[in-house]
Amino acid sequence: MTKLSIQTLEYYVGGLGGFTLNEALRYWKAKFETIKHFKRDVIKHTALAELGEFVAEVWDSIKPITVSEAFGEQNMEKRRVMFDCIGVARLFKELEPELLNQQVVSKSRTRWNTQNTAYEHNYDDTYELYRIDGDKLFKPLNEWNKPNPVYAVRCWCTTTEREYWIYVPEEIALGARSWQHELHDPDAIRAIAWTIRLDINKPRRIYRQGDIIVAEESEDSQTVAPYHLTKEQYLTLMFSET
């Protein structure tokens, strides 16, 4: 592969083809935090090595796609890829979401040191639930048919302090769909619990390391259809989180 062919090739981003190199670069810059992350997820074959070297050379000068550009895109498939690259964290921050609920949970969790000796780690864990009005995201069809709001729970890694935003459905964010009940019960803990799914019932303990969830079976556990954790399960079954 030559640099000339790199410039003239058609690129795929997020499963959608037809992008020029310059377009792909801006999408990749929005999606990946660093050139290291880009190479890890995109340059997976030796045939792409020269592309990886080229992107590394220009990485710092690339301007990522913006939220306003995504909203202005008329092609729905292309808009989907743009929002996927921009990510929920950046989207919510730029659109000034409304904080619905914040809860701080004091936790005591088992961790293991470098000698594999267990110890108790005490800390406060904060969860926040936000809403963005639908008309900030999509153009209303008319005054009677406005877009639904979008909800996300914000949390932090207790080890790295890295911030995460995760979409949740309205009935989880509020406890019911808005058209079913006038009174709502926003709950950030219920929202974060919903993001975890298990396929065994009556688990004894749950261990979490980043995105990896391990459920320890009890004597009564059986394999079941995957289900979302409840708030009570999240607060009582979590044994270790790192």
C-alpha positions in Angstrom: 0.0 0.0 0.0 1.4 3.4 -1.0 0.6 6.8 0.4 -1.1 7.6 -2.8 -3.5 4.7 -2.4 -4.1 5.7 1.2 -5.3 9.0 0.0 -7.6 7.6 -2.6 -9.1 4.6 -0.9 -12.7 4.4 0.4 -13.0 4.0 4.1 -15.5 2.3 6.5 -16.3 3.8 9.9 -18.8 2.2 12.2 -19.8 -0.3 9.6 -20.7 2.4 7.0 -18.6 2.8 3.9 -18.0 5.6 1.4 -15.8 7.9 3.5 -12.8 9.7 2.1 -9.6 9.6 4.1 -10.1 13.2 5.4 -13.6 12.3 6.6 -12.5 9.1 8.2 -9.7 10.9 10.0 -12.1 13.4 11.6 -14.5 10.5 12.7 -11.6 8.5 14.2 -10.3 11.6 16.1 -13.7 12.0 17.7 -14.0 8.3 18.5 -10.6 7.5 19.9 -9.0 9.2 22.8 -5.4 8.7 21.6 -3.5 7.4 18.6 -2.8 4.3 20.7 -6.5 3.6 21.0 -6.9 4.1 17.3 -4.2 1.7 16.4 -5.5 -0.9 18.8 -9.0 -0.9 17.3 -8.4 -0.1 13.7 -4.9 -1.2 12.6 -5.5 -4.9 13.2 -3.6 -6.3 10.2 -0.1 -5.8 8.9 -1.5 -4.6 5.6 -2.8 -1.5 7.5 0.6 -0.7 9.0 1.3 2.2 6.6 -2.1 3.7 7.2 -1.4 3.5 11.0 1.9 5.3 10.5 0.3 8.0 8.3 -2.5 8.6 10.9 0.1 8.8 13.7 2.0 11.5 11.8 -1.1 13.8 11.4 -3.0 12.8 14.5 -2.4 16.0 16.5 -3.6 18.2 13.6 -6.8 16.4 12.9 -10.0 18.3 13.9 -12.7 15.9 15.2 -16.3 16.1 14.0 -18.5 18.2 16.2 -21.9 17.8 17.7 -23.3 20.7 15.6 -22.1 18.9 12.4 -23.8 15.7 13.5 -27.1 17.5 14.0 -26.8 19.1 10.6 -26.2 15.9 8.8 -29.3 14.9 6.7 -28.2 11.3 6.0 -29.5 9.3 8.9 -27.0 6.4 8.6 -24.1 8.9 8.5 -25.6 10.8 11.4 -25.8 7.5 13.4 -22.1 6.9 12.9 -21.3 10.5 13.8 -23.1 10.3 17.1 -21.5 6.9 17.8 -18.0 8.4 17.3 -18.8 11.5 19.3 -20.0 9.4 22.2 -22.6 9.9 24.9 -20.2 11.7 27.3 -19.3 14.5 25.0 -22.9 14.7 23.7 -24.4 15.2 27.1 -21.8 17.7 28.2 -22.2 19.9 25.2 -26.0 19.9 25.4 -26.3 21.1 29.0 -28.4 18.2 30.4 -30.8 18.5 33.3 -29.6 16.7 36.5 -32.6 14.7 37.8 -31.1 12.7 40.6 -27.7 12.4 42.4 -26.9 9.7 45.0 -23.7 9.1 46.9 -23.2 5.5 48.2 -20.7 4.8 51.0 -19.1 1.4 50.1 -16.9 -1.1 51.7 -15.5 -3.5 49.1 -13.1 -6.4 49.1 -9.9 -5.8 47.1 -6.6 -7.7 46.8 -3.1 -6.3 47.1 0.0 -7.4 45.1 0.5 -10.3 47.5 -3.1 -11.5 46.7 -4.1 -10.7 50.3 -7.7 -9.5 50.7 -8.4 -6.1 52.3 -11.4 -3.8 52.8 -11.5 -0.6 50.7 -13.9 2.1 51.9 -15.0 5.0 49.6 -17.9 7.1 48.4 -19.3 6.3 45.0 -21.4 9.0 43.2 -24.1 8.4 40.6 -25.9 11.1 38.6 -29.0 10.7 36.3 -29.5 13.3 33.5 -32.1 14.1 30.9 -31.7 15.9 27.5 -34.9 17.3 26.0 -35.7 15.5 22.7 -35.9 18.7 20.7 -32.3 19.4 21.5 -31.4 16.2 19.6 -34.1 16.0 16.8 -36.2 18.5 14.9 -39.9 18.2 16.1 -42.3 16.9 13.4 -44.9 19.4 14.7 -46.0 21.0 18.0 -48.0 17.9 18.9 -45.4 15.3 18.1 -42.2 16.3 19.9 -39.2 13.9 20.2 -38.9 12.0 23.4 -36.2 13.0 25.9 -33.0 11.0 26.3 -31.6 9.8 29.6 -28.1 8.8 30.8 -26.5 7.8 34.1 -23.1 9.3 34.9 -20.6 7.5 37.0 -16.9 7.2 37.8 -14.4 4.4 37.9 -13.5 4.0 41.6 -9.9 3.0 40.6 -9.0 5.3 37.8 -11.6 8.1 38.4 -12.4 8.0 34.7 -15.9 9.4 33.9 -18.5 7.3 32.1 -22.0 8.2 30.7 -24.4 5.3 29.8 -27.8 5.6 28.1 -30.8 4.2 30.0 -34.4 3.9 28.8 -37.0 6.3 30.2 -38.9 3.7 32.3 -35.7 2.9 34.1 -34.7 6.6 34.5 -38.1 7.6 35.8 -39.7 4.4 37.1 -42.3 4.6 34.4 -42.9 6.0 30.9 -43.8 9.7 31.0 -47.2 9.1 29.4 -48.2 6.5 32.0 -47.8 8.5 35.2 -47.7 12.1 36.2 -45.5 11.4 39.2 -42.0 10.3 38.4 -39.3 8.8 40.6 -35.8 9.5 39.0 -33.3 7.2 40.6 -29.6 7.1 39.6 -28.9 3.8 41.4 -31.8 2.1 39.7 -30.3 3.4 36.4 -26.8 2.1 37.0 -28.1 -1.2 38.2 -30.1 -1.7 35.0 -26.8 -1.5 33.0 -25.7 -4.9 34.4 -27.3 -8.1 33.2 -27.0 -11.6 34.6 -28.0 -15.0 33.3 -28.2 -16.9 36.6 -30.8 -16.3 39.4 -30.1 -16.1 43.1 -26.4 -15.2 42.7 -24.3 -15.3 45.9 -22.0 -12.4 45.0 -21.1 -10.2 42.1 -17.6 -9.1 41.2 -16.9 -6.2 38.8 -13.7 -5.3 37.1 -14.2 -2.5 34.6 -16.8 -3.8 32.1 -16.3 -7.4 33.2 -19.1 -8.8 35.4 -18.7 -12.1 37.2 -21.6 -13.6 39.2 -20.8 -16.2 41.8 -23.4 -19.0 41.9 -25.2 -19.9 45.1 -26.5 -23.5 45.8 -29.9 -22.4 44.5 -28.7 -20.7 41.3 -30.0 -21.7 37.9 -29.4 -20.5 34.4 -32.2 -18.2 33.3 -32.9 -15.7 30.5 -30.6 -12.6 30.9 -32.2 -10.0 33.1 -31.2 -6.5 34.4 -30.2 -6.0 38.0 -32.6 -4.2 40.4 -31.5 -1.4 42.7 -31.6 -3.7 45.7 -29.5 -6.4 44.0 -26.9 -3.8 43.0 -26.6 -2.5 46.5 -26.5 -5.8 48.3 -24.8 -8.3 46.0 -21.8 -6.3 44.8 -18.8 -7.8 46.6 -15.8 -6.4 44.8 -15.4 -3.4 42.3 -12.2 -2.3 40.7 
